Amino acid sequence: MKEEQRFGIMKKYVNWALDIVLGILAVLILIFMIRQLIDIGTFINKPMTPKNLSIVMQEVVAFFMLFEFIMMVIRYIQEGHHIPIRYLILICITAILRQLMVLHGDAVQTLLLSVSILSLVIVLFVLNLSGNKSYVGFKSHADDGQKTDK
């Protein structure tokens, strides 16, 4: 019994330390996001040439990647130090879509990225059919209200 109590206490301290490190990481990411916004603002004020437009697109993509990472850290803490698989798959889909927006010149690469999005959507569909707890763990608050009303 004492070993289980020690494990519980150690787990509590590890989670506490992890939350602190993730908080520091989130603050650093926020600083980089502010920097990205400043960079985007400086490029928008310049004349729009194809090169400047490409740079602005890359900066916007980088900003949303940072934003998504902060949202993932927040979700990790909200879920009790667990990230549902559905959330990770949705992050992958949006990352591939961003890649398609920025690099869309090569037809074979575009086709492969599109096939990868299709495969991830199929995985989400299969997870939905199987009732996987990792998938169900990502539910809206509207679903909670419907369950409590019955």
C-alpha positions as CSV (number, residue, x, y, z in Angstrom):
1,M,0.0,0.0,0.0
2,K,2.8,2.4,0.8
3,E,4.4,1.8,-2.6
4,E,1.1,2.9,-4.3
5,Q,1.0,6.0,-2.1
6,R,4.6,6.9,-3.0
7,F,3.9,6.3,-6.7
8,G,0.8,8.6,-6.4
9,I,2.9,11.3,-4.7
10,M,5.7,11.0,-7.3
11,K,3.2,11.1,-10.1
12,K,1.7,14.3,-8.7
13,Y,5.1,16.0,-8.5
14,V,6.1,14.8,-12.0
15,N,2.8,16.2,-13.4
16,W,3.3,19.4,-11.5
17,A,6.8,19.8,-12.9
18,L,5.6,18.9,-16.4
19,D,2.9,21.6,-16.1
20,I,5.5,24.2,-15.2
21,V,7.8,23.2,-18.1
22,L,4.8,23.3,-20.5
23,G,3.8,26.7,-19.1
24,I,7.3,28.0,-19.8
25,L,7.2,26.5,-23.3
26,A,3.8,28.2,-23.9
27,V,5.2,31.6,-22.9
28,L,8.1,31.2,-25.2
29,I,5.8,30.2,-28.0
30,L,3.7,33.2,-27.3
31,I,6.8,35.4,-27.6
32,F,7.6,33.8,-31.0
33,M,4.0,34.3,-32.1
34,I,4.2,38.0,-31.3
35,R,7.4,38.1,-33.4
36,Q,5.7,36.4,-36.3
37,L,2.8,38.9,-36.1
38,I,5.4,41.8,-36.3
39,D,7.1,40.1,-39.3
40,I,3.8,39.7,-41.0
41,G,2.9,43.3,-40.4
42,T,6.2,44.5,-41.8
43,F,5.8,42.4,-45.0
44,I,2.2,43.5,-45.5
45,N,3.3,47.2,-45.6
46,K,5.8,46.4,-48.4
47,P,4.7,46.4,-52.0
48,M,3.2,43.0,-52.9
49,T,5.5,41.2,-55.2
50,P,5.3,37.4,-55.8
51,K,8.3,37.0,-53.5
52,N,6.8,39.1,-50.7
53,L,3.5,37.3,-51.0
54,S,5.4,34.0,-50.7
55,I,7.1,35.3,-47.6
56,V,3.8,36.5,-46.0
57,M,2.3,33.0,-46.7
58,Q,5.2,31.3,-45.0
59,E,5.0,33.6,-42.0
60,V,1.2,33.0,-41.7
61,V,1.8,29.3,-41.9
62,A,4.5,29.5,-39.2
63,F,2.2,31.6,-37.0
64,F,-0.6,29.0,-37.2
65,M,1.8,26.2,-36.5
66,L,2.8,28.0,-33.3
67,F,-0.9,28.6,-32.4
68,E,-1.7,25.0,-33.0
69,F,1.1,23.9,-30.7
70,I,-0.1,26.1,-27.9
71,M,-3.6,24.7,-28.4
72,M,-2.2,21.2,-28.2
73,V,-0.4,22.0,-24.9
74,I,-3.6,23.5,-23.4
75,R,-5.6,20.4,-24.6
76,Y,-2.9,18.1,-23.0
77,I,-3.3,19.8,-19.7
78,Q,-7.2,19.9,-19.9
79,E,-7.4,16.2,-20.7
80,G,-5.4,15.3,-17.6
81,H,-2.0,14.8,-19.3
82,H,-3.5,12.9,-22.3
83,I,-3.9,13.9,-25.9
84,P,-6.8,12.1,-27.7
85,I,-5.7,10.5,-31.0
86,R,-8.5,12.3,-32.9
87,Y,-6.9,15.6,-32.0
88,L,-3.5,14.5,-33.2
89,I,-5.0,13.3,-36.5
90,L,-6.8,16.6,-37.0
91,I,-3.5,18.4,-36.4
92,C,-1.9,16.2,-39.1
93,I,-4.6,17.0,-41.5
94,T,-4.3,20.8,-41.0
95,A,-0.5,20.6,-41.3
96,I,-0.8,18.8,-44.6
97,L,-3.4,21.3,-45.8
98,R,-1.0,24.2,-44.9
99,Q,1.7,22.4,-46.8
100,L,-0.6,22.2,-49.8
101,M,-1.3,25.9,-49.6
102,V,2.4,26.9,-49.6
103,L,3.9,24.3,-51.9
104,H,1.5,23.5,-54.7
105,G,3.7,23.4,-57.8
106,D,4.6,19.7,-58.2
107,A,1.6,17.6,-59.3
108,V,2.9,14.3,-57.8
109,Q,3.6,15.9,-54.4
110,T,0.1,17.4,-54.4
111,L,-1.4,14.1,-55.3
112,L,0.5,12.3,-52.5
113,L,-0.5,15.0,-49.9
114,S,-4.1,14.6,-51.0
115,V,-4.0,10.8,-50.6
116,S,-2.5,11.3,-47.1
117,I,-5.3,13.6,-46.2
118,L,-7.8,11.0,-47.5
119,S,-6.1,8.2,-45.5
120,L,-6.3,10.3,-42.3
121,V,-10.0,11.1,-42.9
122,I,-10.6,7.3,-43.3
123,V,-8.8,6.7,-40.0
124,L,-11.0,9.2,-38.3
125,F,-14.1,7.5,-39.8
126,V,-12.9,4.1,-38.6
127,L,-12.2,5.4,-35.1
128,N,-15.7,6.8,-35.1
129,L,-17.2,3.5,-36.1
130,S,-15.1,1.5,-33.6
131,G,-16.0,3.8,-30.6
132,N,-12.4,4.1,-29.7
133,K,-12.0,5.8,-26.3
134,S,-9.2,8.0,-27.6
135,Y,-11.7,9.3,-30.2
136,V,-14.6,9.7,-27.8
137,G,-12.3,11.6,-25.4
138,F,-12.5,14.6,-27.7
139,K,-16.1,15.6,-27.4
140,S,-17.9,18.9,-27.4
141,H,-19.6,20.4,-24.4
142,A,-23.0,20.1,-26.3
143,D,-22.6,16.3,-26.0
144,D,-22.1,16.6,-22.2
145,G,-25.3,18.6,-21.9
146,Q,-27.3,16.0,-23.9
147,K,-26.1,13.1,-21.7
148,T,-26.9,14.9,-18.4
149,D,-30.4,15.9,-19.5
150,K,-31.5,12.3,-20.1
